[in-house]
Amino acid sequence: MAKGEAMALSGHCMCGAVTWTYSGDIIRNLVCHCADCQRATSSPFTAFLGLRADELSWAGDIRHYESSTDTFRGFCPSCGTRLYFRSTRWPSEIHVHAATMTSPGDYLPDAQVFMQSRLKWLDRLPSTPTHDGFQRQPARRSGA
């Protein structure tokens, strides 16, 4: 999936009460590290697709939170899934969270933005596979 490539995409919230479909060009594939996205998604960053608003269809009840002047974040009122970000700064686009895609493994970002807000621990976090599939930081020994 590349920027400028026409795609037929779909997605949904965690509970399935809100769904979306899209058939059109992808305008942006970004990972955003800004403090607003961190706070809004309760995560260190968010990945999103910039899509043409007029080619995106939604089904289900969506609520909005105005996170700053003329900037809105859509979410499912049933499960709380963050669905998208839209702003008058980009009036013809909606930035849909990639994790809501039916096949989020198909997502391939081509840039990271607001790197000055990137949490420093992301660079230091090792991953160690465990038997239960979780990634854990290795245990540290205390001096004795």
Helices and strands as residue ranges (DSSP letters): E 6-12, E 19-32, H 35-41, E 46-52, G 53-55, E 56-59, E 63-68, E 71-75, E 82-87, E 93-97, G 98-100, G 104-106, E 111-113, G 115-117, H 121-124, E 128-129, E 135-136
